[in-house]
Amino acid sequence: QVQLVESGGGSVQAGGSLRLSCAASGATRESRTMGWFRQAPGKEREGVASLAKDGTITYADSVKGRFTISQGNVENPLYLQMNSLKPEDTAMYYCAAAKTYQYTWSFTSLTYRDYSYWGQGTQVTVSS
């Protein structure tokens, strides 16, 4: 069974930090490309950061210098460290994984259509 489960969301004041974790099971553990997305009410889902198996990373311009995506272990393969949070970072954050062997070892993407597996999301709320 393919499953992704996010954790670590919460409510913080502007300037604060949160660390999101993504637990994976099944085929998602072998994915070569994983990413974090977010969606605020009334807005489209947007890519935040993507990590390839070889360590290649891509960030959205809006989070560069503030967010850090990183690899974990087999059970928790993906993290997102979020620093200097702003109210505009408020959204539901989703972990995503591409199909096993779908892409090359260095492929990253901030496009949601490139991903096949999604978690249920974890809410991040930043107050001013």
C-alpha positions as CSV (number, residue, x, y, z in Angstrom):
1,Q,0.0,0.0,0.0
2,V,1.3,3.4,-1.0
3,Q,1.1,5.9,1.7
4,L,2.5,9.3,2.6
5,V,1.8,10.9,6.0
6,E,2.9,14.5,6.9
7,S,3.4,15.8,10.4
8,G,4.9,18.8,12.1
9,G,2.5,21.5,11.1
10,G,1.1,24.0,13.6
11,S,0.6,27.6,14.4
12,V,3.5,30.0,14.9
13,Q,4.1,33.7,14.9
14,A,5.9,35.5,12.0
15,G,9.6,34.9,12.2
16,G,9.1,31.5,13.8
17,S,10.2,28.0,12.6
18,L,8.6,24.7,11.9
19,R,9.9,21.3,10.7
20,L,7.7,19.1,8.6
21,S,8.2,15.4,8.3
22,C,6.9,12.9,5.7
23,A,6.6,9.3,6.5
24,A,6.4,6.9,3.6
25,S,5.4,3.3,3.1
26,G,5.1,1.0,0.1
27,A,6.4,2.0,-3.3
28,T,6.9,5.6,-2.3
29,R,10.1,4.6,-0.4
30,E,11.8,4.0,-3.7
31,S,10.7,7.2,-5.4
32,R,13.6,9.1,-7.0
33,T,11.8,12.4,-6.8
34,M,9.9,13.8,-3.8
35,G,8.6,17.2,-3.0
36,W,6.7,19.6,-0.8
37,F,3.7,21.5,-2.0
38,R,1.3,23.9,-0.4
39,Q,-2.2,25.2,-1.0
40,A,-3.9,28.1,0.6
41,P,-7.7,28.6,0.5
42,G,-8.8,29.8,-2.9
43,K,-5.4,29.4,-4.4
44,E,-3.8,26.7,-6.6
45,R,-1.4,24.1,-5.2
46,E,2.1,25.3,-5.6
47,G,5.4,23.6,-5.4
48,V,7.6,24.6,-2.5
49,A,10.7,22.4,-2.8
50,S,11.7,19.2,-4.6
51,L,14.5,16.7,-3.9
52,A,16.0,14.1,-6.3
53,K,17.6,10.9,-5.2
54,D,21.0,12.2,-6.1
55,G,20.6,15.2,-3.9
56,T,19.6,17.8,-6.5
57,I,17.2,20.4,-5.0
58,T,14.9,23.0,-6.4
59,Y,13.1,25.7,-4.4
60,A,10.4,28.1,-5.2
61,D,11.6,31.6,-5.3
62,S,9.3,32.6,-2.5
63,V,11.0,30.3,0.0
64,K,14.7,30.4,-1.1
65,G,16.9,31.1,1.8
66,R,14.2,30.4,4.4
67,F,13.2,26.7,3.7
68,T,15.4,23.7,3.5
69,I,14.4,20.3,2.1
70,S,16.3,17.3,3.2
71,Q,16.5,13.5,2.9
72,G,15.8,11.3,5.9
73,N,15.7,7.6,6.4
74,V,13.6,4.9,4.7
75,E,10.6,5.4,7.0
76,N,10.8,9.2,7.0
77,P,12.5,10.1,3.7
78,L,11.6,13.8,3.5
79,Y,11.8,16.8,5.7
80,L,11.1,20.5,5.3
81,Q,12.7,23.0,7.7
82,M,10.9,26.3,7.5
83,N,12.5,29.3,9.1
84,S,11.6,33.0,9.1
85,L,8.0,32.1,8.5
86,K,5.7,34.8,7.1
87,P,1.9,35.0,7.2
88,E,1.9,34.3,3.4
89,D,3.3,30.9,4.1
90,T,0.0,29.9,5.7
91,A,-1.3,26.9,3.9
92,M,-1.9,23.2,3.9
93,Y,1.4,21.5,3.2
94,Y,1.6,18.3,1.3
95,C,4.3,15.7,0.8
96,A,4.4,14.2,-2.7
97,A,6.3,11.4,-4.4
98,A,6.8,10.4,-8.0
99,K,6.3,6.8,-9.2
100,T,9.2,4.5,-8.6
101,Y,11.8,4.7,-11.4
102,Q,9.6,7.2,-13.3
103,Y,12.4,9.8,-13.5
104,T,16.1,10.1,-13.5
105,W,18.2,10.3,-10.3
106,S,18.5,14.0,-10.7
107,F,15.0,15.0,-11.7
108,T,13.2,17.6,-9.6
109,S,9.9,19.3,-10.2
110,L,7.7,21.9,-8.7
111,T,4.8,20.9,-10.9
112,Y,2.1,18.9,-9.2
113,R,1.3,16.8,-12.3
114,D,4.7,15.2,-12.1
115,Y,3.8,13.5,-8.9
116,S,1.6,10.4,-8.4
117,Y,1.4,10.0,-4.6
118,W,0.2,12.5,-2.1
119,G,-0.2,12.8,1.6
120,Q,-3.3,14.2,3.4
121,G,-1.5,17.4,4.3
122,T,-0.5,19.2,7.5
123,Q,-1.7,22.7,8.3
124,V,0.8,25.6,8.8
125,T,-0.6,28.8,10.1
126,V,1.6,31.9,10.6
127,S,0.2,34.9,12.4
128,S,1.5,38.4,12.1
